[in-house]
Amino acid sequence: MNLIRLKVNNQVKPCIDKTPYFSWVIISDKKNVMQKSYQIIVSCGNELFWDSGIIESDESTFVCYGGKTLKDLRCYTWTVTVIDNYDESAMLSANFQTGFMNKEWQAKWVSSPFKMKKYKKGNGGQNGAEYFRRGFNVTSQIKCASVYATCRGAYELSVNGKRPDDRILAPEFTLYSKYLCYQWYDITQLVKLGENVLGMLVGDGWYNSKNFKDPDKGIKKEHSVLFQIKLDYEDGTFETVLSDDKLKVADGTVW
């Protein structure tokens, strides 16, 4: 027997800002295998947040977290151990990240100094992309590094010229006058000791689309970015880098 497809809130290694629910799948070469019990342990570093104990149950989807209050902007490891009706056991671990669960952003919105164009009929007339750039210094050995980011528009994020994943056209489409999604990136492998640079290439996206009629008319403003970098050092200290007046902005071609 083995375990696969460990998920939190139906996602693989997600960033969450709500109570986690755990799911997993059992596979086996034997017939009629059923889960007899499970145990879930959740920890952050050396700190234990939840030990469910051995639960006699065949439940393996959307098992609700029942431990201590999770802390914001942390990486957690969860381990599930399953015993089946043949008394065989299997264990597997995975990670999840917490976002802004209990506190507000420290970062501030930073808007482009370039005014948005008014669209004309026909082709052409789109706004050009804009480049937001923020330097930051890493002073010690990094244990892990994360970025929480969003924008008014659509963006691609990079650190030292490299993208942390293949995501495009973030943030996801929403009713922007009501809420705006933010994204989490693991940039541990991209940062280095000394000077680093975070870049965001920002275009109109759905936020100010020429061809998309949406119910958010009247809220359009200049391209803006919001991000918060969390640097966790090996010595147990951490540092936060925010979108602020140290951002540099330049205009570019149509994106």
C-alpha positions as a Markdown table, in Angstrom:
| # | Residue | x | y | z |
|---|---|---|---|---|
| 1 | Met | 0.0 | 0.0 | 0.0 |
| 2 | Asn | 1.1 | 3.5 | -0.8 |
| 3 | Leu | -0.3 | 7.0 | -0.5 |
| 4 | Ile | -0.5 | 9.5 | -3.4 |
| 5 | Arg | -2.2 | 12.9 | -4.2 |
| 6 | Leu | -1.8 | 14.6 | -0.9 |
| 7 | Lys | -3.8 | 17.8 | -1.1 |
| 8 | Val | -4.8 | 20.7 | 1.2 |
| 9 | Asn | -8.0 | 22.4 | 0.3 |
| 10 | Asn | -8.0 | 20.3 | -2.9 |
| 11 | Gln | -4.7 | 21.8 | -4.0 |
| 12 | Val | -1.1 | 20.4 | -4.1 |
| 13 | Lys | 1.3 | 22.4 | -1.9 |
| 14 | Pro | -1.0 | 25.5 | -1.8 |
| 15 | Cys | -0.9 | 28.8 | -0.1 |
| 16 | Ile | -4.0 | 29.1 | 2.0 |
| 17 | Asp | -5.7 | 31.7 | 4.1 |
| 18 | Lys | -8.5 | 29.6 | 5.5 |
| 19 | Thr | -8.8 | 26.5 | 7.7 |
| 20 | Pro | -6.9 | 23.6 | 6.0 |
| 21 | Tyr | -8.7 | 20.4 | 4.9 |
| 22 | Phe | -6.6 | 17.3 | 4.1 |
| 23 | Ser | -7.1 | 14.7 | 1.4 |
| 24 | Trp | -5.1 | 11.7 | 0.2 |
| 25 | Val | -5.5 | 8.6 | -2.0 |
| 26 | Ile | -4.6 | 5.0 | -1.2 |
| 27 | Ile | -3.1 | 2.7 | -3.9 |
| 28 | Ser | -2.3 | -1.0 | -3.5 |
| 29 | Asp | -1.6 | -4.2 | -5.5 |
| 30 | Lys | -4.0 | -6.1 | -3.3 |
| 31 | Lys | -7.8 | -6.3 | -3.8 |
| 32 | Asn | -10.4 | -4.9 | -1.5 |
| 33 | Val | -8.0 | -2.7 | 0.4 |
| 34 | Met | -9.7 | -0.2 | 2.7 |
| 35 | Gln | -8.4 | 2.3 | 5.1 |
| 36 | Lys | -8.9 | 1.3 | 8.8 |
| 37 | Ser | -7.3 | 4.4 | 10.5 |
| 38 | Tyr | -5.3 | 7.5 | 9.9 |
| 39 | Gln | -3.1 | 9.9 | 11.8 |
| 40 | Ile | -2.2 | 13.5 | 10.7 |
| 41 | Ile | 0.7 | 15.5 | 12.2 |
| 42 | Val | 1.2 | 19.2 | 11.3 |
| 43 | Ser | 4.4 | 21.0 | 12.2 |
| 44 | Cys | 6.4 | 24.1 | 11.4 |
| 45 | Gly | 10.1 | 23.6 | 11.9 |
| 46 | Asn | 10.4 | 22.0 | 15.3 |
| 47 | Glu | 7.0 | 23.3 | 16.5 |
| 48 | Leu | 4.1 | 20.8 | 16.6 |
| 49 | Phe | 0.8 | 22.3 | 15.7 |
| 50 | Trp | -1.5 | 19.3 | 15.5 |
| 51 | Asp | -1.3 | 15.6 | 16.2 |
| 52 | Ser | -4.7 | 14.0 | 15.5 |
| 53 | Gly | -3.8 | 10.8 | 17.2 |
| 54 | Ile | -4.9 | 7.5 | 15.6 |
| 55 | Ile | -8.4 | 8.0 | 14.2 |
| 56 | Glu | -10.4 | 4.8 | 13.4 |
| 57 | Ser | -12.0 | 5.9 | 10.2 |
| 58 | Asp | -12.0 | 5.3 | 6.4 |
| 59 | Glu | -12.3 | 9.1 | 5.8 |
| 60 | Ser | -9.6 | 10.3 | 3.4 |
| 61 | Thr | -11.1 | 13.5 | 1.9 |
| 62 | Phe | -11.5 | 16.9 | 3.4 |
| 63 | Val | -10.4 | 16.0 | 6.9 |
| 64 | Cys | -10.6 | 19.2 | 8.9 |
| 65 | Tyr | -7.5 | 20.6 | 10.7 |
| 66 | Gly | -8.0 | 20.5 | 14.5 |
| 67 | Gly | -4.8 | 22.0 | 16.0 |
| 68 | Lys | -3.4 | 25.2 | 17.3 |
| 69 | Thr | -4.1 | 28.5 | 15.4 |
| 70 | Leu | -1.8 | 28.6 | 12.4 |
| 71 | Lys | 0.6 | 31.5 | 12.0 |
| 72 | Asp | 0.7 | 33.8 | 9.0 |
| 73 | Leu | 3.3 | 33.5 | 6.2 |
| 74 | Arg | 4.7 | 30.2 | 7.4 |
| 75 | Cys | 5.6 | 26.9 | 5.6 |
| 76 | Tyr | 4.0 | 23.8 | 7.3 |
| 77 | Thr | 4.7 | 20.1 | 6.8 |
| 78 | Trp | 1.9 | 17.7 | 7.2 |
| 79 | Thr | 2.3 | 13.9 | 7.5 |
| 80 | Val | -0.4 | 11.3 | 7.2 |
| 81 | Thr | 0.0 | 7.7 | 8.3 |
| 82 | Val | -2.6 | 5.2 | 7.2 |
| 83 | Ile | -3.3 | 1.6 | 8.3 |
| 84 | Asp | -5.4 | -0.6 | 6.1 |
| 85 | Asn | -7.6 | -3.6 | 6.7 |
| 86 | Tyr | -4.5 | -5.9 | 6.2 |
| 87 | Asp | -2.7 | -4.0 | 9.0 |
| 88 | Glu | -0.2 | -2.6 | 6.5 |
| 89 | Ser | 0.8 | 1.0 | 7.0 |
| 90 | Ala | 1.9 | 3.8 | 4.7 |
| 91 | Met | 3.1 | 7.3 | 5.4 |
| 92 | Leu | 3.6 | 10.4 | 3.2 |
| 93 | Ser | 4.4 | 14.1 | 3.8 |
| 94 | Ala | 3.7 | 17.3 | 2.0 |
| 95 | Asn | 3.9 | 21.0 | 2.5 |
| 96 | Phe | 1.5 | 23.9 | 2.5 |
| 97 | Gln | 2.0 | 27.7 | 3.0 |
| 98 | Thr | -0.1 | 30.1 | 4.9 |
| 99 | Gly | -0.9 | 33.5 | 3.6 |
| 100 | Phe | -2.6 | 36.4 | 5.4 |
| 101 | Met | -4.8 | 34.4 | 7.7 |
| 102 | Asn | -5.0 | 36.6 | 10.8 |
| 103 | Lys | -3.3 | 39.9 | 9.9 |
| 104 | Glu | -3.3 | 42.7 | 7.3 |
| 105 | Trp | -0.7 | 43.4 | 4.6 |
| 106 | Gln | 2.2 | 45.6 | 5.7 |
| 107 | Ala | 2.9 | 46.5 | 2.0 |
| 108 | Lys | 1.3 | 49.5 | 0.3 |
| 109 | Trp | 0.0 | 49.8 | -3.2 |
| 110 | Val | 2.4 | 51.5 | -5.5 |
| 111 | Ser | 1.0 | 53.0 | -8.7 |
| 112 | Ser | 2.7 | 53.8 | -12.0 |
| 113 | Pro | 3.3 | 57.5 | -12.7 |
| 114 | Phe | 2.3 | 57.0 | -16.3 |
| 115 | Lys | -1.3 | 57.8 | -17.1 |
| 116 | Met | -3.6 | 55.2 | -18.7 |
| 117 | Lys | -4.6 | 55.8 | -22.3 |
| 118 | Lys | -8.2 | 56.1 | -23.4 |
| 119 | Tyr | -8.9 | 53.3 | -25.9 |
| 120 | Lys | -9.9 | 54.2 | -29.4 |
| 121 | Lys | -12.2 | 52.3 | -31.7 |
| 122 | Gly | -10.5 | 49.7 | -33.9 |
| 123 | Asn | -7.2 | 48.1 | -33.4 |
| 124 | Gly | -4.3 | 49.8 | -31.6 |
| 125 | Gly | -4.2 | 52.2 | -28.8 |
| 126 | Gln | -3.4 | 49.7 | -26.0 |
| 127 | Asn | -1.4 | 50.7 | -23.0 |
| 128 | Gly | 2.2 | 49.6 | -22.9 |
| 129 | Ala | 3.6 | 47.3 | -20.3 |
| 130 | Glu | 5.3 | 48.8 | -17.3 |
| 131 | Tyr | 8.3 | 47.6 | -15.4 |
| 132 | Phe | 8.3 | 47.7 | -11.6 |
| 133 | Arg | 11.7 | 47.0 | -10.0 |
| 134 | Arg | 12.6 | 46.7 | -6.3 |
| 135 | Gly | 16.1 | 45.9 | -5.0 |
| 136 | Phe | 16.7 | 44.2 | -1.7 |
| 137 | Asn | 19.7 | 42.8 | 0.2 |
| 138 | Val | 20.1 | 39.3 | 1.6 |
| 139 | Thr | 22.4 | 39.5 | 4.7 |
| 140 | Ser | 22.7 | 35.9 | 5.8 |
| 141 | Gln | 22.1 | 32.3 | 4.7 |
| 142 | Ile | 18.5 | 31.8 | 3.5 |
| 143 | Lys | 16.4 | 29.0 | 4.9 |
| 144 | Cys | 13.4 | 29.9 | 2.7 |
| 145 | Ala | 12.1 | 32.9 | 0.8 |
| 146 | Ser | 8.6 | 33.8 | -0.3 |
| 147 | Val | 6.8 | 36.5 | -2.3 |
| 148 | Tyr | 3.1 | 37.4 | -1.9 |
| 149 | Ala | 2.1 | 39.6 | -4.8 |
| 150 | Thr | -0.7 | 41.0 | -6.9 |
| 151 | Cys | -1.4 | 43.9 | -9.2 |
| 152 | Arg | -4.1 | 46.0 | -10.8 |
| 153 | Gly | -3.6 | 44.6 | -14.3 |
| 154 | Ala | -1.8 | 41.4 | -15.3 |
| 155 | Tyr | 1.8 | 40.6 | -14.4 |
| 156 | Glu | 4.8 | 38.3 | -14.6 |
| 157 | Leu | 7.1 | 38.2 | -11.7 |
| 158 | Ser | 10.8 | 37.6 | -11.7 |
| 159 | Val | 13.7 | 37.5 | -9.2 |
| 160 | Asn | 17.2 | 38.3 | -10.5 |
| 161 | Gly | 15.8 | 37.9 | -14.0 |
| 162 | Lys | 14.4 | 34.4 | -13.4 |
| 163 | Arg | 10.7 | 33.4 | -13.0 |
| 164 | Pro | 9.8 | 31.3 | -10.0 |
| 165 | Asp | 7.2 | 29.3 | -12.0 |
| 166 | Asp | 5.4 | 29.3 | -15.4 |
| 167 | Arg | 2.3 | 31.2 | -14.2 |
| 168 | Ile | 1.1 | 33.9 | -16.6 |
| 169 | Leu | -1.7 | 36.5 | -16.6 |
| 170 | Ala | -1.9 | 36.7 | -12.8 |
| 171 | Pro | -4.0 | 37.7 | -10.9 |
| 172 | Glu | -7.0 | 35.5 | -11.7 |
| 173 | Phe | -10.1 | 37.2 | -13.0 |
| 174 | Thr | -12.4 | 38.5 | -10.3 |
| 175 | Leu | -15.0 | 41.3 | -9.8 |
| 176 | Tyr | -12.2 | 43.8 | -9.1 |
| 177 | Ser | -14.4 | 46.3 | -7.3 |
| 178 | Lys | -15.1 | 43.5 | -4.7 |
| 179 | Tyr | -11.9 | 41.6 | -4.3 |
| 180 | Leu | -8.5 | 40.8 | -5.9 |
| 181 | Cys | -6.6 | 37.5 | -5.6 |
| 182 | Tyr | -3.0 | 37.5 | -4.6 |
| 183 | Gln | -0.4 | 34.9 | -5.4 |
| 184 | Trp | 2.4 | 33.1 | -3.5 |
| 185 | Tyr | 5.8 | 32.3 | -5.0 |
| 186 | Asp | 8.6 | 30.2 | -3.5 |
| 187 | Ile | 11.8 | 32.1 | -4.4 |
| 188 | Thr | 14.2 | 30.2 | -2.2 |
| 189 | Gln | 16.3 | 29.0 | -5.1 |
| 190 | Leu | 16.4 | 32.4 | -6.8 |
| 191 | Val | 17.8 | 34.7 | -4.1 |
| 192 | Lys | 21.4 | 35.0 | -3.3 |
| 193 | Leu | 23.6 | 36.6 | -0.7 |
| 194 | Gly | 24.0 | 40.3 | -1.3 |
| 195 | Glu | 22.0 | 42.4 | -3.8 |
| 196 | Asn | 18.8 | 41.0 | -5.4 |
| 197 | Val | 16.1 | 42.4 | -7.6 |
| 198 | Leu | 12.4 | 41.6 | -7.8 |
| 199 | Gly | 10.8 | 42.7 | -11.0 |
| 200 | Met | 7.1 | 42.8 | -12.1 |
| 201 | Leu | 6.1 | 43.3 | -15.7 |
| 202 | Val | 2.6 | 44.7 | -15.7 |
| 203 | Gly | 0.1 | 45.1 | -18.5 |
| 204 | Asp | -3.7 | 45.8 | -18.7 |
| 205 | Gly | -5.0 | 42.3 | -18.4 |
| 206 | Trp | -8.7 | 41.9 | -17.6 |
| 207 | Tyr | -8.5 | 44.9 | -15.3 |
| 208 | Asn | -8.4 | 47.4 | -18.1 |
| 209 | Ser | -9.2 | 45.3 | -21.2 |
| 210 | Lys | -10.1 | 47.0 | -24.4 |
| 211 | Asn | -12.3 | 44.1 | -25.6 |
| 212 | Phe | -13.9 | 42.9 | -22.4 |
| 213 | Lys | -17.0 | 44.5 | -21.1 |
| 214 | Asp | -17.2 | 44.0 | -17.4 |
| 215 | Pro | -19.3 | 45.4 | -14.5 |
| 216 | Asp | -16.3 | 47.2 | -13.0 |
| 217 | Lys | -16.4 | 50.3 | -15.2 |
| 218 | Gly | -15.4 | 53.4 | -13.3 |
| 219 | Ile | -12.7 | 51.8 | -11.1 |
| 220 | Lys | -9.9 | 51.9 | -13.7 |
| 221 | Lys | -6.7 | 53.4 | -12.4 |
| 222 | Glu | -3.1 | 53.3 | -13.3 |
| 223 | His | -1.2 | 50.0 | -13.2 |
| 224 | Ser | -0.4 | 49.3 | -9.5 |
| 225 | Val | 1.5 | 46.6 | -7.7 |
| 226 | Leu | 1.4 | 45.2 | -4.2 |
| 227 | Phe | 3.9 | 42.7 | -2.9 |
| 228 | Gln | 5.6 | 41.4 | 0.3 |
| 229 | Ile | 8.8 | 39.4 | 0.4 |
| 230 | Lys | 9.5 | 37.3 | 3.5 |
| 231 | Leu | 13.1 | 36.2 | 4.0 |
| 232 | Asp | 13.6 | 33.5 | 6.6 |
| 233 | Tyr | 17.2 | 33.0 | 7.7 |
| 234 | Glu | 18.9 | 29.9 | 8.9 |
| 235 | Asp | 19.6 | 31.6 | 12.3 |
| 236 | Gly | 15.9 | 31.9 | 13.0 |
| 237 | Thr | 15.5 | 35.5 | 12.2 |
| 238 | Phe | 13.4 | 36.9 | 9.3 |
| 239 | Glu | 13.2 | 40.1 | 7.2 |
| 240 | Thr | 10.3 | 41.6 | 5.3 |
| 241 | Val | 10.7 | 43.6 | 2.1 |
| 242 | Leu | 7.7 | 45.6 | 0.9 |
| 243 | Ser | 6.4 | 47.4 | -2.1 |
| 244 | Asp | 7.1 | 51.0 | -1.2 |
| 245 | Asp | 8.7 | 54.3 | -2.4 |
| 246 | Lys | 11.9 | 52.5 | -3.2 |
| 247 | Leu | 10.2 | 50.9 | -6.3 |
| 248 | Lys | 11.5 | 52.1 | -9.7 |
| 249 | Val | 9.0 | 52.2 | -12.6 |
| 250 | Ala | 9.7 | 52.4 | -16.3 |
| 251 | Asp | 7.3 | 52.2 | -19.3 |
| 252 | Gly | 7.6 | 49.8 | -22.1 |
| 253 | Thr | 6.0 | 48.5 | -25.3 |
| 254 | Val | 2.6 | 46.8 | -25.7 |
| 255 | Trp | 2.5 | 43.5 | -23.8 |
